[in-house]
């Protein structure tokens, strides 16, 4: 019986709190509504459309402050906009728009857009931050930051995404966890970069440890990504190789250029132990033909390994440190190979 009374009391308390919240909400709405014209009201407060001080006419108003517990609708925003779930703005927004799930703009954004999941807009100047994706139908000047995907027509600034960046013309930097896609982008940073006016190549290389790799390089006119898989012919255990990194074309001429690269190579038998090598390479390259290039140059390497085979790959170190079964060491090596460019 006592338990039943407590449950009834809890339900009553929740109802009273909700009723009080609604009363405060509509009192605020009534106060701010006084003295405002029907064309433009400075403050918008509500639960969701059309339950607000703007009612069914909310999409006709431009606001300097909007607070909607669930979803807000307006013509334009010039200031601070807060939506518990979503903000829907028919035209332009400036200032700071934040939503728990999504911001949807029919026009442009000037300022800061933050959404837990997605921002969609025509164009933007400023910063757009989304948990999953930013979708711009036209130009972005500033920065797009997304957990998964950024898309835009043109970008003057930076795109940073956990998975994919996509645009047509990029004047700035694309940084993606996996793929950058663009018609024109000189500074893409990603494992794979599909740039229409850029460069792609497949090749084969070998280094001082007899690690032989089939590689794919892709990028813009300056920066490119590196992905390689292969085999180590010196090891009996850690045989299989995987390489990833970024590179830059330096002093690019018609037949001769220098490629600078930063890569990580891992050797494994997929069972136990590890061998990881980080390397900085400086490799002069010469084009035998318009599509075939040979390259070779020195590298500075830092290794970490706990396998006997990994420790035996190199005999002479500039510096080394052993702790238990783990070896860390620094040494100078070299890499050479050839690649087919298109």
N, C-alpha and C positions, 0 to 999 in steps of 0.2 A: 504493500500500500504506500509506504514511504517512497519506494522507487518510482511508482506511478506518479506521485505528486511531484517528484523531482523532474521527471520527464516533461510533465505538463508545464512546470515552472520554466524549464529551459526553452520550450517551444514559445512560451509567452514572452520570454526575454528576447529571443531572436526576432519575433514579430514586432516587438516594441522598438528594437534597435533599427530594424528596417524601415518602420513607419517614421521614426525620428529622422533617419537619413533622407527619406523622400520629402519630408516636411521642410528640412533645411535646404534641400536641393531646389524645391519649387519656390521657397521664400527668396532664395538668392536670385532665382530666375526672374521673379516678379520685380525685385528691387532693381536689377540691372536693366530690365526692360523699360522702366520708366524714363522718359526723356529721350529715348532713342528713336530714330526714324525707321520706317518700314523698309528702306533701301539698304541701310548699312548700320549694323549694331556692333558695338565694340566688344561685347562679352557674350559668349555662348556657353551655356551650362545645360547638361542633360544626361539622360540615361542612354538612350539610343534613339535614332530617328523613328518617328517624329516627336518622341517624348522629350522635349526641351523647351526652353523659353522662346525659341524661334519656331517651334511647331512644324507644320507641314511646309512652311516657307523657308526652312533652314538653308536650302540649296541656293537661295537668292542673296544671302548675306555674306559680307566680308567682315572678318573678325580680327581683333588684335589679341584676343585670348579666348581659347576654347578648352573646355574640360568636359569630357563625356566618359561616363563610367564604362560603357561598352563600345558604342560606335557613334561617331559624329559625321555629319554631312554639312558642307558649306560651299559657297561659291569660291571664296579665296580666303587665305590666312596671311596676316601680317603681324607675326609675333610668336606667341607660344601656343602650341596646339598639343593637347594630351588626349589620347584615346586608350581606354583600357584594352580594347581589342583592335579596333581599326579606325583610321581617319580617311574619309573620302572627300576630296577637294576637287571640285569641277574644273577650276582654272589654276591659278598660280598660288604658290606659297613662298613666304620669306620668313626668316627667323629660325625657329626651332620646332620641328614636328616630331613627336615621339609616340609610338604605338606598341602595344604588347605583341601584336601579330603583324599588322601590315599598314602601310601608307599608300594610298592610291591618288595620284595627281593627274588631272587631265592636261595640265600645262607644265610650267617649269617650277623648279625648286631653287631658291637662292638662300643658302644657309646650311643648316644641318638637319638631315633626315635620319631617324633611328627607328628600326623596326625589328621585332624579335624574329620575324620570318622573311618578309619580302617588302621591298619598295618598288613601286612602278611609277614612272613619270615620263614626260616628254623630253625635257632637257634639264640640266642642272648646273649650278655654279656653287661649289662648296664641297661638303662632305656627305656621302650617303653610306650608312652603315646598316647592314642587314645580317641576321643570323644565318639565312640561307642564300638569298639572291637579290641583286639589284638589277632592274630591267629599265634601261633608258631607251626610248624610241629614237632619240636624236643625239644631240651633243652633250658631252659631259666635260666641264672645265673644273678640275679639282681632283677629288679622289673618290673611287668606289671601293668599299671594303665589304666583302661578303664571306660567309663561312663556306659556301660552295661555288656559286656562279655569279659573274658580272657580265652584263651585255650592254652594248652601246653602239651607236652609229659611228661617232667620232669621239676621241678622247684626247683632251689636252691636260695631261696630268698623270695620274697613276691609277691602275687597276690592281687590286690585291684580292685574290680568291684562294680558298682552300683547294679548289679543284680546277675550275676552268674560267678563263677570261676570253671574251669574244667581242671584237669590234671590227670596223672597217679600217679607219685611219687612226693611228695612235701617234701622238706627239708627246712622248714621255716614256713611262715604264709600265710593263705588264709583269706582274709577279704571281705565278700560279703554282699550286702544289703538283699539278699534272700537266695541263695543256693550256697554251696560249694560241688563239686563232685571230688572225687579222689580215687585211689586204696589205697594210703597210705598218710596220712596227720595227724600229731599229733596236730597241732595248727590251726584248722579251726575256724573262727569266723563268724557266720551267724545264721539266724533263723533256717534253715534246713541244715544239713550236711550229705551228703551221702558218707561215707568213707568205703571202702570195708573191710579194716582190723581194723575198728573202732568199735564203740558201738552205738546201738540204743535201745530205751526202750519206752514203753507206761506204764502209771501209773495213780494213783489217789492220790490226796493230799488234806489236809485240814489245815487251819491256825487258828490263834486266833480270827479272825473276822467271822469264819464259812464260809469262802469262799472255796468252794470245786471245784477242778479243775481236768479235764482229761488232761494229759500232754503227750507230745512227746519230748523226749530228743534224740539228735543225734550229733555225733561228732567223734573225734579221740581218741587216747589213753589218751590225757591230757585235751584238751578243748572240749566243746560241746555247742550246742544251745538248747534253751528251748522255747517251744510253748505250751500254754495251753488255754483251754476254759472251762467255768464252770458257777457256780451259787452261789450267796450269800444267805444263809438261814436266815440271821439275818435282812436283809434290806427288807422293803416293796416296795421301789421304785428302788434304784440302785441295780438291781438283777443280771444282766448278767456280767460275768467276762471274761477278756482277759488278758493273761500273755505272756510276751516275755522276753528273757534274755540270758545270757551266764553263763557257769559254768566250773569248773575245778576239776578233780580228784586229791586229795592230799593223799600222803601216802598210795598208793594202795597196798593192800595185797590180798591173795587168797580169804578170806571170809569177811574181814573188810577193810573199807576205809572211808575217809572223803571227802564229796563233798562241795565245796565252790561255792556259786551262787550269781549273781547280777541280779535282775529281776525288772520289772515294771508291776504292776497289775492295770488295769483300771476297774471300776465298772460303769455301765450305764444302763439306761432304754431306751436309744436311743431317748429321748425326750428333756430333759433339765437337766442342772446341770452337774457336773463332780466330780469324785473321782479318784485320781491317787495316787498310793503308790509305792515308790521305796524302795527295800529291799536288804539288804546283809544278806545272810544265811550261816551258818556253820553247816552242817548236817552229823553226823556220820551215816554210812550205814553198814548193815550186810546182807550177802547173806544166806537166808534160804536154797536155792538150787542153782545150777549153773545158773539158769535163774530168780529166784525170790529174790528180795531185799526189805528190809524194811529200812526206814530212818526217822530220827527225829532230830531236833536241834533248837537252838535259832536264832532269826533274829533281826536286827536293822532296823527300818522302818521310812521313812519320807513320810508324807501324805500332799496332797493339796486337799481341797474340799470346795465346796460352797453349799452343800446340808445338810439338817437336818439329814437325815439318815446316810450320810457319817461321820458327826461329832459325831454321837452316837455309831459308831462301836467300838470305844475305849474310855475308861473312864479315864485312867491314862497316862499322858504324862511326858516324861523327860523334854521336852521344847515345848512351843506352842506360837503362835502369831496369833492374829485375826486382820484383816483389813477389815472393812465393813462386808461383808457376807462371806469372804474368811478366811479359817483356814489353817495354816501351823503348823505342829507338828512333834515331834520326839518321838518314843516310842520303847520299846522292846517287841517282840512277839515270836512266835514259829510256826514251820511247821512240819508236819509228813505225812507219806504215805507209799505206796509200789509201786513197779514197776516190770514189766516183761522185762528182758534184752535179747537181741540177738545180 
